[in-house]
């Protein structure tokens, strides 16, 4: 369970259910759209995403064994508590099951695109662990993109099914602009927070990364540049959240408008702590704070309906 980061997987599943329950289904149902994927089929989608993500965590740990021996030897699982061969078996099993489920859903809905997306994501996670993680900026963007895709997969699932039926598509056309705006806003939030967290983790893990010749921003350009880039992205995020608050106030969603001040505070707190950080453990604390920020942002989704 530690190997597959079960708390992260639980948050992924919760996020997907909230996106569909509060950002998509209420508006499609209000538009009179029937014939959407059943709850059981959606649960299968969530399981497939979680399995692919679990496989991604495992393969990343396998390729990171040398780095983890330096950065976190006491927290290593593979090679200490779990044999490398066993970990590879888990990786293949979880990834294969995720692809099989996505293949089944693709057949049911006649949408080959769905299994192709899962193939792309599983391949991207493998290449990230094998190569991209050690390349300048590319690895950071891959992780941020993968985090954002957790939300986008929910949107893609329903949209791909809608496109198979012209009548459903016509019924949904009146509400799709609003759904797109809601889903894309939270997707951007997830992308930015994940990108900042990756930059912060690069500073935290510099010692092991340097030993393995990783070309991260703090190694290539210095800790100051990485810290400034993180703060700049957080400032952009703060502007985005502020704009979203204005939109919610205009829409009469005052509960969400008020709640987002908590998110504002967490962003400002992270910016301040980055200014004060001067040791690896400080950046580790900021990384944990960014996880709280991500969770706080995701938990605001249900408040959309209190307008």
Secondary structure, 3 states (H helix, E strand, C coil): CCCCCHHHHHHHHHHHHHHHHHHHHHHHHHCCCCCCCCHHHHHHHHHHHHHHHHHHHHHHHHHCHHHHHHHCHHHCCECCCECHHHHHHHHHHHHHHHHHHHHHHHHHHCCHHHHHHHHHHHHHHHHHHHCHHHCCCHHHHHHHHHHHHHHHHHHHHHHHHHCCCHHHHHHHHHHHHHHHHHHHHHHHHHHHHHHHHHHHHHHHCHHHHHHCCCCCHHHHHCHHHHHHHHHHHHHHHHHHHHHHHHHHHHHCCHHHHHHHHHHHHHHHHHHHHHHHCCCHHHHHHHHHHHHHHHHHHHCCHHHHHCC
